[in-house]
Amino acid sequence: MSPSAVGRISLVFAISFAACSANLAATESAAMELAPSSPTAEVIVSTEEALETERETETPAPEPFRMPEGRVLYSADNPSDETDYYDSYFVLNLPDLTVEPYPRLEGPIQDRALSFSPDMQYLAFERNASPRHESEFLLLGPDSDEPVTIIQGVQAGRMAWSRDQRIITFWIGGPDESPSLYSEMGLYDVRTRGLTRIPLRVGTFQAPLLSPDNQSIVFENYVNFASDPEGLVPGIYLMTALGGDLTLLVESDGLGGLFWSADGSQLYYRHTVPRAWGPENHSYVLDLASKIVTEITLNGQPVDIVGYLPDGETMSYFSRGRLYLIPKEGEPVPVPCGACLGGFWLDHNRYLIYMDYGYSVGTMFLLDMVSGESIPLTEELERPLLEAWLP
């Protein structure tokens, strides 16, 4: 029996015994007079009921921190490499925190030139073949030891996958062109190994993106080619997957961060605005049917959209240096991390693996959203970049 229940029963018993000893004869009349005017009746709770009430009101203990199992692929400067042009790729094994080279990416791999298929089974990457900008695009399948050549002898970059994992889109430029300036768009069919090349002169930092139904392509251009009769002005463009019906959706400098909504009816993008204190990012959503553009804000403040989380419904935003989760329904949830840039959400959004940067170095952290605990996974790394969460 709980102490509270014992105390209540003892008190009632003492009061009743005292009343009986003082005046037994008056008990019945006093009870008849008090009963109608008494606002509440004394209820004695049984031992089982009292214990059940206590169990219901107890605050559950916070779930302890638990390290997930898996592998994190990241790139960083190789301490043994004297050049700054190439990075090396490593795998961090969890939960034992051991580090090893990634065996599928050996040799001189150019910085940030790789892309995994959505199911993480296929890997497309760029390998430089000469000191010039000539390179080759390669594809590794889940059961292949030797990569398949997609294209070679050109400057290729900025890869992306279609959602059905069949098409890889990327840009193609001549070996003498400046990086981020391209003259063609490439579409590679993983099943047939066929390559389609669409002439298109652009300057861009983002891969062309196929719509969820693979019928349309969206891309951004930051260079003004207006002197060319067929040149593009800075903005966001839409065209068919075959290269037809080229349409300027948004005309402006400083656009990027493109991604499609799940059903392909909307397009999200970022607009970077120069300010006296530094660049400020604003995010917008464009409804393709109505052509209506709406700015996305959080508490009246501009936000920088990061994208969808693995659940496909929750989005992550940066606002005033803080990271927030925006569920499909409900209020924004602040993420208790520092300068968490990049990263992967694991185990139904319970864990966040992110890099905390400072100048040219960064440290990898793991944040447990349940316990609120954040722990470092690595020491400081030179120019690190999170690449993928490997199965």
C-alpha positions in Angstrom: 0.0 0.0 0.0 1.3 3.4 -0.8 2.2 5.9 2.0 -0.5 8.3 0.8 -3.2 5.7 0.9 -2.2 4.6 4.4 -2.2 8.1 5.7 -5.7 8.8 4.3 -7.2 5.6 5.9 -5.5 6.3 9.2 -6.9 9.8 9.3 -10.4 8.8 8.6 -10.3 6.0 11.2 -9.0 8.5 13.9 -11.7 11.0 13.2 -14.5 8.4 13.4 -13.2 6.8 16.7 -13.0 10.3 18.4 -16.5 11.1 17.3 -17.9 7.9 18.7 -16.2 8.2 22.1 -17.4 11.8 22.6 -21.1 11.3 22.0 -22.5 8.0 20.8 -26.1 9.2 21.1 -25.7 12.2 18.9 -24.0 10.4 16.0 -27.1 9.5 14.1 -28.7 13.0 14.3 -25.4 14.8 13.5 -24.9 12.5 10.5 -28.4 13.3 9.3 -27.8 17.0 9.6 -24.4 17.1 7.9 -25.0 14.8 5.0 -27.3 17.0 2.9 -25.0 20.1 3.2 -21.7 18.3 2.7 -20.3 19.3 -0.8 -18.1 16.1 -1.3 -18.0 12.7 0.1 -14.9 11.0 1.5 -13.7 8.3 -0.9 -11.2 5.7 0.3 -9.2 4.3 -2.6 -8.2 0.7 -2.5 -4.6 -0.3 -2.5 -4.7 -1.6 -6.1 -6.4 1.6 -7.4 -3.9 3.8 -5.6 -1.0 2.0 -7.1 -2.5 2.1 -10.6 -3.0 5.9 -10.3 0.6 6.4 -9.3 1.8 4.3 -12.3 -0.3 6.4 -14.7 1.1 9.7 -13.4 4.7 8.6 -13.3 6.9 10.4 -15.9 8.6 7.8 -18.1 12.4 7.8 -17.8 14.2 9.2 -20.8 15.4 6.6 -23.2 19.2 6.2 -22.9 21.6 7.0 -25.7 22.1 4.2 -28.2 24.7 4.2 -31.0 23.1 3.1 -34.4 24.8 0.5 -36.6 25.9 1.3 -40.1 28.6 3.0 -42.2 29.2 6.6 -43.0 31.0 7.5 -46.3 32.8 10.8 -46.2 35.6 12.5 -48.1 38.5 14.5 -46.7 41.9 15.7 -47.6 44.4 12.8 -47.5 47.2 13.7 -45.2 49.7 11.7 -47.4 48.6 13.6 -50.6 50.4 16.8 -51.2 47.9 18.0 -53.9 44.8 20.0 -53.0 42.9 18.8 -56.1 41.9 15.3 -55.0 40.2 14.0 -51.9 40.2 10.5 -50.4 37.1 8.6 -49.4 36.7 6.8 -46.1 34.2 4.7 -44.3 33.4 5.3 -40.6 32.0 2.1 -39.0 29.4 2.4 -36.3 29.2 1.7 -33.4 32.9 0.8 -33.1 34.1 4.1 -34.7 36.8 2.5 -36.8 37.9 4.2 -40.1 39.0 2.5 -43.3 39.4 3.5 -47.0 36.4 3.0 -49.1 37.4 0.1 -51.4 35.1 1.0 -54.3 36.7 4.5 -54.7 40.5 4.0 -55.0 42.9 6.2 -57.0 42.6 9.9 -57.9 38.9 10.7 -57.5 37.9 14.3 -58.0 36.4 16.1 -55.1 32.6 15.8 -54.7 32.1 14.0 -58.0 30.0 11.0 -57.0 26.3 10.1 -56.7 24.6 7.1 -55.2 21.3 5.8 -56.5 18.3 6.2 -54.1 18.6 2.6 -52.9 22.4 3.0 -52.4 23.1 0.0 -54.7 24.6 1.9 -57.6 27.4 4.4 -57.5 28.2 6.9 -60.3 31.5 8.8 -60.0 34.0 10.9 -61.9 37.6 10.0 -62.3 40.1 12.4 -63.8 42.2 11.0 -66.6 44.7 13.8 -67.1 46.0 17.0 -65.4 43.6 18.9 -67.7 39.8 18.9 -67.2 39.4 15.7 -69.1 37.6 13.0 -67.1 35.5 9.9 -67.3 32.2 9.1 -65.7 31.9 5.5 -64.3 29.1 3.4 -62.9 29.5 0.6 -60.3 26.6 -1.8 -59.8 25.9 -3.9 -56.7 27.5 -7.0 -58.1 30.2 -5.5 -60.3 33.9 -5.4 -59.6 34.8 -3.3 -62.6 33.0 0.0 -63.4 31.1 0.7 -66.6 32.2 3.8 -68.5 29.3 6.3 -69.1 31.4 8.9 -70.9 35.1 9.9 -71.1 37.4 12.5 -72.6 35.2 15.4 -71.5 34.6 17.7 -68.5 31.6 16.1 -66.9 30.0 16.9 -63.6 27.0 17.5 -61.4 25.2 14.2 -61.4 21.7 13.3 -60.2 19.5 10.2 -60.3 15.8 9.8 -61.3 13.6 8.6 -58.5 13.1 5.2 -60.2 16.9 4.8 -60.4 16.9 4.3 -64.1 18.3 7.6 -65.4 21.4 9.6 -64.4 21.5 13.2 -65.5 24.6 15.3 -65.6 26.4 18.1 -67.5 29.0 17.8 -70.2 31.7 20.4 -71.2 34.7 20.5 -73.3 38.1 19.9 -71.7 39.1 23.6 -72.2 36.0 25.1 -70.7 36.0 26.5 -67.2 34.5 24.4 -64.4 30.8 24.9 -63.9 30.4 26.0 -67.6 28.9 23.3 -69.8 27.7 22.9 -73.4 25.6 19.7 -73.2 23.2 17.9 -70.9 23.6 14.1 -70.6 21.0 11.5 -69.7 22.3 7.9 -69.2 19.9 5.0 -69.1 21.2 2.4 -66.5 19.2 -0.5 -68.0 20.0 0.0 -71.7 23.4 1.8 -71.2 22.3 4.3 -73.7 23.5 8.0 -73.6 21.4 10.9 -74.8 23.2 14.3 -75.3 21.2 17.5 -75.5 23.1 20.7 -76.7 22.6 23.3 -74.1 25.0 26.0 -73.0 24.7 26.8 -69.3 26.6 27.8 -66.2 25.4 25.9 -63.2 26.4 24.5 -59.8 23.6 21.9 -59.7 22.7 18.8 -61.7 19.7 18.8 -63.9 16.8 17.2 -62.1 14.2 14.8 -63.7 10.6 15.1 -62.5 9.2 12.1 -60.5 7.5 10.8 -63.7 10.7 11.3 -65.8 8.8 13.5 -68.3 10.4 16.9 -67.5 13.8 18.3 -66.5 14.4 21.4 -64.4 17.8 23.2 -64.1 19.3 26.5 -63.1 21.6 28.8 -65.1 23.7 31.6 -63.5 25.5 33.0 -66.6 24.0 35.6 -68.8 24.4 34.3 -72.4 22.0 37.0 -73.8 24.6 38.1 -76.4 24.0 34.7 -78.1 20.7 34.6 -80.1 19.9 31.3 -78.5 21.6 32.1 -75.2 20.0 31.8 -71.8 19.6 34.5 -69.1 20.1 33.7 -65.4 17.1 31.8 -64.0 15.3 28.5 -63.6 14.3 26.5 -66.7 11.9 23.7 -67.5 12.0 21.4 -70.5 10.8 18.0 -71.6 13.1 15.0 -71.1 13.9 15.0 -74.8 15.0 18.7 -74.7 11.9 20.4 -76.1 9.6 23.2 -74.9 12.3 25.1 -73.1 10.6 27.5 -70.7 12.0 30.1 -68.3 10.1 29.7 -65.0 11.9 32.2 -62.8 14.3 34.9 -64.0 16.8 36.1 -61.5 20.4 35.9 -60.3 21.4 33.9 -57.2 19.0 30.9 -57.7 19.7 27.3 -56.7 18.8 24.6 -54.3 16.2 23.0 -56.6 14.2 20.0 -55.8 10.8 18.6 -56.8 7.8 17.9 -54.6 6.9 14.2 -54.2 4.1 14.4 -56.7 5.9 16.6 -59.2 3.3 19.4 -59.0 5.6 21.9 -57.2 9.2 23.1 -57.4 11.2 24.3 -54.4 14.2 26.7 -54.9 16.4 29.1 -53.0 17.2 32.7 -53.8 20.4 34.2 -52.3 20.1 37.9 -51.7 23.3 40.0 -51.0 23.1 42.0 -47.8 25.5 44.4 -46.1 26.1 41.8 -43.4 26.4 38.9 -45.9 24.3 36.8 -48.2 20.8 35.9 -47.0 18.9 32.9 -48.3 15.1 33.0 -49.1 13.2 29.9 -50.1 10.2 29.6 -52.4 7.7 27.1 -53.8 6.5 27.3 -57.3 3.2 25.7 -58.3 3.7 24.6 -61.9 0.0 24.5 -62.8 -0.9 28.0 -61.6 2.7 29.5 -61.8 2.1 31.0 -58.3 5.3 31.6 -56.3 5.1 31.6 -52.5 7.9 32.4 -50.1 8.3 30.0 -47.2 8.9 31.6 -43.9 9.2 30.4 -40.3 7.8 32.8 -37.6 8.0 35.5 -40.2 11.7 35.0 -40.9 13.2 33.7 -44.2 14.3 30.1 -44.3 16.8 28.0 -46.3 15.2 24.7 -47.2 17.4 21.7 -46.9 14.9 19.1 -48.2 12.8 16.2 -47.3 13.7 13.7 -44.6 13.6 10.0 -45.2 10.0 9.8 -44.2 9.1 11.8 -47.3 6.8 14.1 -45.4 9.0 16.1 -42.9 11.1 18.9 -44.3 14.2 20.5 -42.7 14.8 24.3 -42.8 17.6 26.6 -41.7 16.4 29.9 -40.2 18.6 32.4 -38.5 21.4 29.8 -38.1 19.1 27.2 -36.5 17.9 23.9 -38.0 14.2 23.1 -37.7 12.1 20.1 -38.7 8.8 20.9 -40.3 6.4 18.0 -40.1 3.5 17.7 -42.6 1.2 18.5 -39.7 2.2 20.1 -36.5 4.5 22.8 -35.2 8.2 23.3 -36.2 10.7 21.4 -34.0 14.1 23.0 -33.4 17.1 20.6 -33.7 19.5 21.0 -30.7 22.8 21.0 -32.7 25.4 23.6 -33.4 26.5 24.5 -37.0 25.0 21.3 -38.3 25.6 21.4 -42.1 24.8 18.5 -44.4 23.9 15.2 -42.8 21.7 12.1 -42.8 18.6 11.2 -40.8 18.5 7.7 -39.6 16.1 5.3 -37.9 12.8 7.1 -38.6 14.4 10.5 -38.0 15.7 9.6 -34.5 19.4 10.3 -35.3 21.1 13.0 -37.2 24.7 12.6 -38.4 26.2 16.0 -39.3 29.4 18.0 -39.8 30.2 21.0 -37.5 32.5 23.2 -39.5 35.0 25.8 -38.6 37.0 27.4 -41.5 38.5 24.5 -43.5 38.1 21.8 -40.8 35.1 19.9 -39.5 34.1 17.3 -37.0 31.4 14.7 -37.5 28.7 14.4 -34.8 25.8 12.2 -34.0 22.7 13.7 -32.4 20.1 11.5 -30.7 16.8 13.3 -30.9 15.3 11.2 -28.1 17.9 11.8 -25.5 19.1 15.1 -26.8 22.7 13.9 -26.5 25.2 14.8 -29.2 28.6 13.1 -29.4 31.6 13.6 -31.7 32.4 10.7 -34.0 35.7 11.9 -35.4 38.5 14.3 -34.7 38.9 17.4 -36.8 39.1 16.6 -40.5 40.5 18.7 -43.3 37.8 19.9 -45.8 35.4 17.0 -44.9 32.2 16.3 -46.7 29.5 13.8 -45.8 28.7 11.7 -48.8 26.3 8.8 -48.0 24.9 6.5 -45.4 25.8 3.0 -46.6 23.6 -0.1 -46.0 
